[in-house]
Amino acid sequence: MSPLNIILVVVGYFSLLLSISYFTSRKADNKAFFLGNKQSPWYVVAFGMVGASLSGVTFISVPGWVSSTEFSYMQMVFGYMLGYIVVANILLPLYYRLNLTSIYSYLKGRFGVVSYKTGASFFLLSRIIGASFRLFLMANVLQITVFDAWNVPFALTVLITIMLIWLYTFKGGIKTIIWTDSLQTLFMLLSVGISIYLIMDKLDMNAASLVSSINDYGCGKMFEFDDWSSKQHFVKQFFTGAFITIVMTGLDQDMMQKNLSCKNLKEAKKNMYWYGLAFIPANMLFLLLGALLLMFAQHEGIALPQRGDDLFPILATQYLGPVVGLFFLVGLMAAAYSSADSALTSLTTSFTVDILGADENDEVKTKKLRIRSHLLFSFVLLLVILIFKAINDDSVISAIFTVAGYTYGPLLGLYAFGLFTSIQVKDKWVPVVTIVAPILCYVLAQNSMEWFGFKLGFELLMLNGLLTFIGLLIIRRSKAKS
């Protein structure tokens, strides 16, 4: 594709998003921005959440995993479903009963103001780094494919990208996001599906021969039950998937804000179940695409890139022709922006409600705080992306992204302790516990092979939550003070 054609695709794509924003944000107030006036159709929310979960990282990375871990990622995906059941039956009823706008408000009533601010701060840190990382990937692709040829600075590319996201989210917020995410989910899944069809056509393959071809190539193994030391063992993957869902969906303002925009708890539960079920075939599509990319590379004698993340981008833009390149670009935009736009909205909501303490009954003042927060986080995302670019080291950036994941462990520990015990804690010591637990986990992760003979993987999330739980027990109040 020529740079001009790519620009036309980008302009057309954002024109469509801005059109949706225009119609959904008319007469939008704070309640519409934060919770969509609690009128969002559950099936639209469920479909849009698939795209928000399948971020730009997933779009690029999951197909590349097939070369190293085959189809074993599906073990984690099956575990996600257990997590969605827990979220639907434990966390959603709690949030609806308390009529929350920010889910971290629960921590204020359960433990105190310091715990409340701590939980919200961990979310803000995680989401800023996560959203910046995903947008950085997207901006890099646009820079390489388009703007480098026109000598446009990377900083300007990022600025334009974030400005466009800000334009279609600043007024309608979650009311707009519900509909734009659904559209972007559609584009993303169409992109993957059409790419699969076109690659199968190039390989002269049909649906009946697809499974046998994957097995013949030797990349179709899905379950691992024998090697307990393997990170791909079924038990590790399944339960890790469940806990990842609990924390990164159920304890994440970004994802829960969409659920809280449903009309009532019954519809929110329905949304969660169907979203969880839809996530299984959606991820299977990405893995099928990865297998086909490997077979295409072998068929054409193309050397595989060292980084699995480069597999889809290189083949789509250099070897598979302009049509696949077009759908790759559209799918990547949909994946990156569906997670970035909702991240910007949830960051604005949490900062306005949790950190600034906005009174939602004061419409004028809250609106001013909300608009300023929206601008602030647009600037913060821009700044962090430029920092990533300045670092210019994939391993360092990945490490930062991984470290951000450690912040979900303390949230898991806080909510588990709050929900399953009636013990009160010394509120002022909660930040110490929630900082020490991730640090201990990081030390264990770096030395686990030497100390225990196996490498700790995704199960660190559970260990992190457990250490936080134990720390909260240590700082519990005496019964006389409770």
SULDAWO-V414426 format. One record per pair of residues at least 12 apart in sequence whose C-alpha atoms are under 7 Angstrom apart, sorted by the first residue. I is the first residue (numbers start at 1). GAP is how many residues later the second one is. If there is no record, write none. Layout:
i = <I | I>
gap = <GAP | GAP>
This chain:
i = <1 | 1 | 3 | 3 | 17 | 17 | 18 | 20 | 21 | 21 | 21 | 24 | 24 | 24 | 25 | 25 | 25 | 28 | 28 | 30 | 30 | 32 | 32 | 32 | 33 | 33 | 33 | 33 | 33 | 34 | 34 | 34 | 34 | 35 | 35 | 35 | 35 | 35 | 36 | 36 | 36 | 37 | 38 | 38 | 38 | 38 | 39 | 39 | 39 | 40 | 40 | 40 | 41 | 42 | 42 | 42 | 42 | 43 | 44 | 44 | 45 | 45 | 45 | 46 | 46 | 46 | 46 | 47 | 47 | 47 | 48 | 48 | 48 | 48 | 49 | 50 | 50 | 50 | 51 | 51 | 51 | 51 | 51 | 52 | 52 | 52 | 53 | 54 | 55 | 55 | 55 | 56 | 56 | 56 | 56 | 57 | 59 | 59 | 60 | 60 | 61 | 61 | 62 | 62 | 63 | 63 | 63 | 63 | 63 | 64 | 64 | 64 | 64 | 64 | 65 | 66 | 66 | 66 | 66 | 67 | 70 | 70 | 70 | 70 | 71 | 71 | 71 | 71 | 72 | 72 | 72 | 72 | 74 | 75 | 75 | 75 | 75 | 76 | 76 | 76 | 76 | 77 | 77 | 78 | 79 | 79 | 79 | 79 | 80 | 80 | 80 | 81 | 81 | 82 | 83 | 83 | 83 | 83 | 84 | 84 | 84 | 84 | 84 | 85 | 87 | 87 | 88 | 88 | 91 | 93 | 96 | 102 | 102 | 102 | 103 | 104 | 104 | 104 | 110 | 111 | 111 | 111 | 112 | 114 | 114 | 115 | 115 | 117 | 117 | 118 | 119 | 120 | 120 | 122 | 123 | 124 | 126 | 126 | 126 | 127 | 128 | 129 | 129 | 130 | 131 | 131 | 132 | 132 | 132 | 133 | 134 | 135 | 135 | 136 | 138 | 138 | 138 | 139 | 139 | 143 | 155 | 158 | 159 | 162 | 165 | 169 | 170 | 173 | 174 | 174 | 177 | 181 | 184 | 184 | 185 | 187 | 187 | 187 | 188 | 188 | 188 | 191 | 191 | 191 | 191 | 192 | 192 | 195 | 196 | 199 | 203 | 214 | 219 | 229 | 231 | 236 | 240 | 240 | 243 | 247 | 247 | 251 | 253 | 254 | 254 | 254 | 316 | 344 | 348 | 348 | 348 | 351 | 352 | 352 | 352 | 406 | 406 | 407 | 409 | 409 | 409 | 409 | 410 | 410 | 410 | 410 | 412 | 413 | 413 | 413 | 413 | 414 | 417 | 423 | 424 | 424 | 424 | 425 | 425 | 425 | 425 | 426 | 426 | 426 | 429 | 433 | 433 | 433 | 434 | 437 | 437 | 437 | 438 | 441 | 441>
gap = <321 | 324 | 142 | 143 | 151 | 163 | 150 | 160 | 147 | 151 | 155 | 148 | 151 | 152 | 146 | 147 | 151 | 143 | 144 | 333 | 337 | 140 | 142 | 143 | 138 | 139 | 140 | 141 | 142 | 67 | 139 | 140 | 315 | 66 | 139 | 222 | 225 | 226 | 138 | 139 | 225 | 224 | 222 | 223 | 224 | 225 | 222 | 223 | 224 | 221 | 222 | 223 | 221 | 220 | 225 | 226 | 229 | 228 | 134 | 138 | 133 | 213 | 226 | 225 | 226 | 228 | 229 | 135 | 138 | 228 | 130 | 133 | 134 | 137 | 226 | 135 | 225 | 229 | 130 | 133 | 134 | 284 | 287 | 129 | 286 | 287 | 286 | 281 | 280 | 281 | 284 | 78 | 276 | 279 | 280 | 77 | 273 | 276 | 249 | 252 | 247 | 248 | 224 | 225 | 223 | 224 | 226 | 227 | 249 | 226 | 244 | 245 | 247 | 248 | 243 | 153 | 221 | 224 | 225 | 152 | 149 | 150 | 151 | 152 | 149 | 150 | 151 | 216 | 149 | 150 | 151 | 160 | 148 | 148 | 159 | 162 | 163 | 161 | 162 | 164 | 165 | 164 | 203 | 160 | 159 | 160 | 162 | 163 | 161 | 162 | 165 | 161 | 195 | 160 | 159 | 160 | 162 | 163 | 161 | 162 | 188 | 189 | 192 | 188 | 159 | 163 | 181 | 184 | 159 | 172 | 169 | 151 | 248 | 251 | 150 | 12 | 15 | 16 | 308 | 313 | 314 | 316 | 315 | 313 | 314 | 312 | 315 | 237 | 238 | 313 | 292 | 230 | 234 | 285 | 129 | 223 | 278 | 279 | 281 | 216 | 253 | 272 | 275 | 271 | 209 | 212 | 249 | 252 | 253 | 252 | 202 | 201 | 205 | 249 | 194 | 195 | 198 | 18 | 19 | 14 | 231 | 224 | 223 | 216 | 176 | 172 | 204 | 172 | 84 | 171 | 165 | 157 | 150 | 154 | 149 | 143 | 144 | 147 | 143 | 146 | 147 | 136 | 137 | 139 | 140 | 93 | 94 | 129 | 93 | 93 | 93 | 77 | 72 | 225 | 226 | 223 | 218 | 219 | 219 | 161 | 165 | 160 | 93 | 88 | 89 | 92 | 12 | 33 | 22 | 25 | 26 | 22 | 17 | 18 | 21 | 32 | 55 | 31 | 52 | 53 | 55 | 56 | 24 | 54 | 55 | 58 | 53 | 52 | 53 | 55 | 56 | 55 | 52 | 53 | 52 | 53 | 58 | 47 | 50 | 51 | 52 | 49 | 50 | 51 | 46 | 35 | 38 | 39 | 34 | 27 | 30 | 31 | 26 | 19 | 23>
